[in-house]
Amino acid sequence: MKKVLAVLALASLGVQAQTIATPVLTTDTALKLVSEGIGQCAKDGYNVTVAVVDRSGALKALARNENAGPHTLESARKKAFTSASMGVVTADLANNIADKPALFGLREMHPDMLILGGGLPIRINDQLVGGIGIGGAPGGHLDQACADAALKAVLK
């Protein structure tokens, strides 16, 4: 009732309410990103796990190549969480911390953060909607390359 009264009050003042569409990371898109990420890394000979989280860090999709190590489940999820939470590429964050030791506390900021290469923010219409994380390739730069290829293939 209070909302209706507020809208009526604004309308009487000549103020029009605007609806701003906020992009959302759908489950369908998250599943496509996971599949594409696993497929891209498999082409390169890497057995990985791919995780996709929404803007709040909640897991939307996760899949593990049958031959990926068990630790890759958590590393992929945490890389995705870190990218979504901070809105940055995890490798860039790791390099920034290495260059500026005063930022080391970021590593301890949240138990679900993992500051290693392989996590990328997901943006739709330049708005942060989530994160993708890949773990299992022999180097974070290779995880990141697969994640980047997945984003480019799915979010054309």
Buried (B, 14 or more C-beta within 10 A) or exposed (E): EEEEEEEEEEEEEEEEEEEEEEBEBEEEBBBBBBBBBBBBBBEEEBBBBBBBBBBEBEEBBBBBBEEBBEEBBBBBBBBBBBBBBBEBBBBBBBEEBEEEEEEEEBBEEBEBBBBBBBBBBBBBEEEBBBBBBBBBBEEBEBBBBBBBBBBEBBBE
